[in-house]
Amino acid sequence: MKTLACCAGLVVLLAGMPAAHAADFVLVNQDPPGAGLNDLTAAAPVGGNPGKTLGEQRRLVYQFALEMYGALLNSAVPVRVQASFASLGQNSAGNNILGQAGPINSYRDFANAPLANTWYNAALANALRGAQNNPGKDDIQSQFTTDIDVGAAGQGWYYGLDGRTPKGQTNFLDVVTHEIGHGLGFTGDNATARAAADPSRIYNRYMRSAGGLDWNAMSDAQRAAARISDKLVWTGPQVTIEVPMKLQPEIALQISAPAAAAGYNPYATADFGAPASSAAFSGSVVLATYTDAGNVVHTDGCLPITNGAALAGRIALIDRGVCNFSQKTLYAQQAGAVAVIIASNKPDALAPMAAGDANVAALITIPTVLVTQALGNQLKANLQGLAAAGIGPYADRHLAAVLVDGVDGAGHAVQRVKLYAPPGFLPGSTISHFDQLTVPTALMAPSASATVIAQADLDLTPALFMDIGWTVNRGPLSLLDCATSVPISSPGGLIPGANALTNLKLCAKTSATVGDYRDCTGRYVQSRLEARLFKPAQAQSLKMCLVGSKADAQYAAWH
């Protein structure tokens, strides 16, 4: 067996593999007293999180994510996850780094390894072997930023467990679930230099240039080109099966005139203002400008627009930079624009736009989209007669987050989900994420999104875990020895059973008496039924497992 220390075909299990066993995840708190996960700052309960201090709320969210993964995945070996808080600063695009995580070690050629000469992250390698490959060692390291908890009221982390994240805040559960996913194996090697005989990561075995070569079969030069091609796809069989059932056809912004600028183009949306609609983005596009005291014309939209007469009733084109997205949109709205196109000022891939100022965002009623720097330059070079023709499905599927990659044996098109491979190489993000522009946004996209609700839907993440070798629980949930009809998870990523088990354990741990536990679980089941996340028969089966001596046993086991 070989060991590799880390920073941040269909797998067939061999005879003699360990029996299925729900995974036990262990939180290894590495913060000092009074800081991070141990912060004693008083906090009011929020969104189903009853923690009374900041540190307790953080621990409860983290434990919630670990319990979900424990219900979802099988391993006879506990998964030990190091966790801490620190100031993580910003990335090269000027955005806050919310978290970072990865396997501490990786192993190859261990007992029961499905593929020889292949690296598996520590948690997966231990699960496949049925024993620790390196006894006494932790498996995953993770850190989360303290930076966004400092600042204006209404901003920062949201520690609720209900998925109802207020605008301007970032859902901590979503980010923790995302980062642990990296530690569990959603991590590729983005280095391009590789000899044919070199060991491969299991993740890299399922990467392909769209319609072309698999990653390990490429030359160094081909890998260097593929990782910034925006056309790198995942070929794992389970993800490929689930792509059509999970991802919607991606939509694009269509520029109709002049001919030199016409085409279908990717865009990112904003978490403020009206939703982007085809009606709003149909019509003339005008560059929004203002003139400063020195008679210099600016196109960044950071002061009141002075060419409002030309802009009224039209779509404003504004450059990114200097001030936040919501301020630009508000000035355009005040000048009479019906929609805003913001052109990026960097060659990086697109990401959803955060408001930056909740008070300004509350005043905005028009939609805003962000387009690439390349498109922005093209639009500004063709302002005469510039017009958009709305939003609709891509005419060129090679621009979308789902690419057609040949046909199957029945002659049907094979759809592959893109991996994150933007034109600007980003060492901490490139390859090790799904594309940012999947619809809906994926949990394992490189930037946080308000549309992700990790406690209910992990989208294609469980399918990718299956591709790399994890056994994912898709059978019915059992509460100790009481069986329900609620599936732990299902194709497409919904996790009703994993969510139920996690919430019921939270009820037990935070209830003073078994009576309180019964009240808490009753409220949970009723809320899920009203939200139509459980079918009536499923809710009834849960209720039958939460009464009498069954509830007593659960409370005793989990409290």
Secondary structure as UniProt FT lines:
FT   STRAND          2..5
FT   TURN            15..16
FT   STRAND          25..29
FT   TURN            33..34
FT   HELIX           36..38
FT   TURN            47..48
FT   HELIX           54..72
FT   STRAND          73..74
FT   STRAND          79..86
FT   TURN            92..93
FT   STRAND          99..103
FT   STRAND          105..108
FT   TURN            111..112
FT   TURN            116..117
FT   STRAND          118..121
FT   HELIX           122..129
FT   TURN            135..136
FT   STRAND          140..145
FT   HELIX           147..149
FT   TURN            153..154
FT   STRAND          156..158
FT   TURN            167..168
FT   STRAND          169..171
FT   HELIX           172..183
FT   TURN            184..185
FT   TURN            196..197
FT   STRAND          200..201
FT   HELIX           203..206
FT   STRAND          207..209
FT   TURN            210..211
FT   HELIX           215..217
FT   HELIX           220..226
FT   TURN            227..228
FT   STRAND          232..234
FT   HELIX           237..246
FT   STRAND          251..257
FT   HELIX           259..261
FT   STRAND          263..265
FT   STRAND          268..270
FT   TURN            278..281
FT   STRAND          282..287
FT   STRAND          290..291
FT   TURN            293..294
FT   STRAND          297..298
FT   HELIX           308..311
FT   TURN            312..313
FT   STRAND          315..319
FT   HELIX           325..334
FT   TURN            335..336
FT   STRAND          339..343
FT   HELIX           358..361
FT   TURN            362..363
FT   STRAND          368..371
FT   HELIX           373..380
FT   TURN            381..382
FT   TURN            384..385
FT   STRAND          387..393
FT   HELIX           397..399
FT   STRAND          402..407
FT   TURN            409..410
FT   STRAND          413..419
FT   TURN            427..429
FT   TURN            436..437
FT   TURN            443..444
FT   TURN            450..451
FT   TURN            454..456
FT   TURN            459..460
FT   HELIX           461..468
FT   STRAND          476..479
FT   TURN            480..481
FT   STRAND          482..487
FT   TURN            491..492
FT   HELIX           496..510
FT   HELIX           514..530
FT   TURN            531..532
FT   HELIX           536..544
FT   HELIX           548..558
//
